[in-house]
Structures are given as structure tokens and as C-alpha cells.
Amino acid sequence: MDARSTDPAQTAQALPFAPGLHLLVDLRECRGLRDAEGIGRVLREAAAACDATVLDVMLHNFGESGGITGVALLAESHISIHTWPETSYAAIDIFMCGSCDPRRALPVLDKWFSPGGTRITEYQRG
């Protein structure tokens, strides 16, 4: 993972209620973007790496030439993914509350998708 950005205005002051950390992950030049079974597995592995509780995983395959949209519904919130194989791009949101650290999912995603470029934006929600 090669780039992280944090908005200082959002992290400079203590928030009265901060339910969790939300990561926006942009992956470019990826592999595995049409593999629904593999993406379902990586969503579960990413959640496990964060010590999150998976309630369900739902995926929609847009066919041979399309991508995958999916969500891992977690007791602690969610991990969602949208893939565009035609441009080798994936957009992933990881939002977790409580003691789960969504950053721990990043090596799992990196291993599966082997991106040529990554951008991660962190938001403290609340």
C-alpha cells in the first residue's frame, strides 16, 4: 500500500462521538476482479484480520464482461467492494467501530488483488 491521506481538520480536534474509522481504498492495476468466489473469500479474510464478526456476505456478478459488487455485513459495520475489470480498478470501503482496526484488512487486500497502485483515505466518523 503506497499512499495515505488524512484530513487534518477531521483529526485535529477530539470528536464528542466517534463511532469508528472509515477507510476508502482505491486499487489500480488489480488482478482477480471478476472472481466472485475469491472476492467473497477475501472479504471474509479481511474481516477476520480485523477481528470483526461477519454476519453475511452478499455479492452480485455483472456477468462475463462486468465486475463484482459486494458487501460483508459485519456486527461492527461493513466492508464493501465495487470492481471494474475493464479498467483494472476496485473501490473498497471499510468501516468498523469498536475495537476493530480496519487498517488490518489492508495486507489481506494487497495480497489478493496485487495492485499496481493504491490510495487510502482515512475518515474518523462522528
Secondary structure, DSSP 8 states (H G I E B T S, - for coil): ---EEE-HHHHSS--S---EEEEEEEEES-S-TT-HHHHHHHHHHHHHHTT--EEEEEEEE--TTS-EEEEEEETTEEEEEEEEGGGTEEEEEEEEETT--GGGGHHHHHHHH--SEEEEEEEEE-
